[in-house]
Amino acid sequence: MADTTIKVDPAVRDRLMVLARERGMTMRDLLGELAGATPTKEELEARYEATKAYCEKHFGVKLTQTDHDRAEKVWQDLEAGREVDSL
């Protein structure tokens, strides 16, 4: 496989270098690991649908769009440090 280059700010490059060193790997390997571990939007949607189907099959739980929207709001509130209402 042929290598290529990417342009990033020097601060980003330096941080990647530190992260790679701390893990005992090259920046190339670190970026490959990151790309492999980060799901695409399509992969996340497929994972969501599979999880929803599993819950319906094994637990008899039918998740609605309203349930999904409420759960998303809880995550957003948690990430923002806001108080979270019970689901």
Backbone hydrogen bonds in HBPLUS format (Angstrom, degrees):
<---DONOR---> <-ACCEPTOR-->    atom                        ^
c    i                          cat <-CA-CA->   ^        H-A-AA   ^      H-
h    n   atom  resd res      DA  || num        DHA   H-A  angle D-A-AA Bond
n    s   type  num  typ     dist DA aas  dist angle  dist       angle   num
A0012-VAL N   A0009-ASP O   3.03 MM   3  5.27 121.7  2.38 104.2 118.5     1
A0013-ARG N   A0009-ASP O   3.01 MM   4  6.35 164.2  2.04 158.1 162.7     2
A0014-ASP N   A0010-PRO O   2.86 MM   4  6.05 161.1  1.90 150.4 155.2     3
A0015-ARG N   A0011-ALA O   3.00 MM   4  6.16 155.0  2.06 140.9 147.8     4
A0016-LEU N   A0012-VAL O   2.90 MM   4  6.14 163.6  1.93 155.4 159.9     5
A0017-MET N   A0013-ARG O   2.97 MM   4  6.20 151.9  2.05 146.5 154.4     6
A0018-VAL N   A0014-ASP O   3.03 MM   4  6.35 156.2  2.09 148.0 153.3     7
A0019-LEU N   A0015-ARG O   2.91 MM   4  6.17 169.8  1.92 158.4 160.9     8
A0020-ALA N   A0016-LEU O   2.88 MM   4  6.02 159.2  1.92 148.7 154.5     9
A0021-ARG N   A0017-MET O   2.96 MM   4  6.13 165.8  1.98 149.4 153.4    10
A0022-GLU N   A0018-VAL O   2.92 MM   4  6.12 163.1  1.95 155.4 159.9    11
A0023-ARG N   A0019-LEU O   3.25 MM   4  6.43 133.4  2.48 136.2 147.3    12
A0023-ARG N   A0020-ALA O   3.07 MM   3  5.20 134.3  2.29  99.6 112.4    13
A0025-MET N   A0020-ALA O   2.96 MM   5  5.12 176.0  1.96 143.0 143.7    14
A0024-GLY N   A0021-ARG O   2.94 MM   3  4.88 155.2  2.00 102.1 110.1    15
A0030-LEU N   A0026-THR O   2.92 MM   4  6.20 157.4  1.97 148.8 155.6    16
A0031-LEU N   A0027-MET O   2.88 MM   4  6.07 167.5  1.89 155.4 157.5    17
A0032-GLY N   A0028-ARG O   2.98 MM   4  6.18 154.0  2.05 144.0 151.8    18
A0033-GLU N   A0029-ASP O   2.84 MM   4  6.04 153.7  1.91 147.6 154.6    19
A0034-LEU N   A0030-LEU O   2.89 MM   4  6.14 161.3  1.92 151.7 156.9    20
A0035-ALA N   A0031-LEU O   2.87 MM   4  6.04 165.6  1.89 150.1 154.0    21
A0036-GLY N   A0032-GLY O   2.96 MM   4  6.06 153.3  2.03 142.1 149.6    22
A0037-ALA N   A0033-GLU O   2.94 MM   4  6.05 140.3  2.10 144.5 154.9    23
A0038-THR N   A0034-LEU O   3.07 MM   4  6.06 123.1  2.41 145.4 157.4    24
A0044-LEU N   A0040-THR O   2.91 MM   4  6.20 157.3  1.96 153.6 159.8    25
A0045-GLU N   A0041-LYS O   2.95 MM   4  6.20 156.4  2.01 149.8 156.0    26
A0046-ALA N   A0042-GLU O   3.00 MM   4  6.24 155.5  2.07 145.7 152.3    27
A0047-ARG N   A0043-GLU O   2.92 MM   4  6.12 154.9  1.99 146.1 153.1    28
A0048-TYR N   A0044-LEU O   2.90 MM   4  6.11 154.9  1.96 146.6 153.5    29
A0049-GLU N   A0045-GLU O   2.98 MM   4  6.23 162.8  2.01 149.2 153.3    30
A0050-ALA N   A0046-ALA O   2.96 MM   4  6.15 157.0  2.01 146.8 153.2    31
A0051-THR N   A0047-ARG O   2.91 MM   4  6.08 156.6  1.96 148.2 154.6    32
A0052-LYS N   A0048-TYR O   2.86 MM   4  6.06 160.2  1.90 152.2 158.0    33
A0053-ALA N   A0049-GLU O   2.95 MM   4  6.12 159.7  1.99 146.5 151.8    34
A0054-TYR N   A0050-ALA O   2.94 MM   4  6.12 153.6  2.01 143.8 151.2    35
A0055-CYS N   A0051-THR O   2.94 MM   4  6.19 162.2  1.98 152.3 156.3    36
A0056-GLU N   A0052-LYS O   3.05 MM   4  6.29 155.9  2.11 146.7 153.3    37
A0057-LYS N   A0053-ALA O   2.92 MM   4  6.10 160.9  1.95 149.8 155.0    38
A0058-HIS N   A0054-TYR O   2.83 MM   4  5.86 174.7  1.84 159.2 161.1    39
A0059-PHE N   A0055-CYS O   2.94 MM   4  5.17 146.1  2.06 128.5 137.7    40
A0061-VAL N   A0055-CYS O   3.29 MM   6  5.57 165.0  2.31 127.1 123.4    41
A0060-GLY N   A0056-GLU O   3.22 MM   4  4.58 132.4  2.46 109.4 116.2    42
A0068-HIS N   A0064-THR O   3.05 MM   4  6.39 160.4  2.09 148.4 153.5    43
A0069-ASP N   A0065-GLN O   2.84 MM   4  6.09 162.0  1.87 149.9 154.7    44
A0070-ARG N   A0066-THR O   2.91 MM   4  6.12 159.0  1.96 151.0 156.3    45
A0071-ALA N   A0067-ASP O   2.97 MM   4  6.19 160.7  2.01 151.1 156.2    46
A0072-GLU N   A0068-HIS O   2.91 MM   4  6.17 157.9  1.96 152.5 159.0    47
A0073-LYS N   A0069-ASP O   3.03 MM   4  6.28 153.3  2.10 144.5 151.3    48
A0074-VAL N   A0070-ARG O   3.06 MM   4  6.39 152.6  2.14 146.0 153.3    49
A0075-TRP N   A0071-ALA O   3.04 MM   4  6.41 162.7  2.07 153.9 157.2    50
A0076-GLN N   A0072-GLU O   2.92 MM   4  6.20 160.8  1.96 151.0 156.7    51
A0077-ASP N   A0073-LYS O   2.85 MM   4  6.05 157.8  1.90 150.5 156.5    52
A0078-LEU N   A0074-VAL O   2.88 MM   4  6.12 160.5  1.92 153.9 159.4    53
A0079-GLU N   A0075-TRP O   2.90 MM   4  6.10 166.6  1.92 153.7 157.0    54
A0080-ALA N   A0076-GLN O   3.00 MM   4  6.14 142.6  2.14 140.0 150.2    55
A0082-ARG N   A0077-ASP O   2.82 MM   5  4.91 149.8  1.91 153.5 150.5    56
A0081-GLY N   A0078-LEU O   3.07 MM   3  5.08 154.8  2.13 101.7 109.6    57
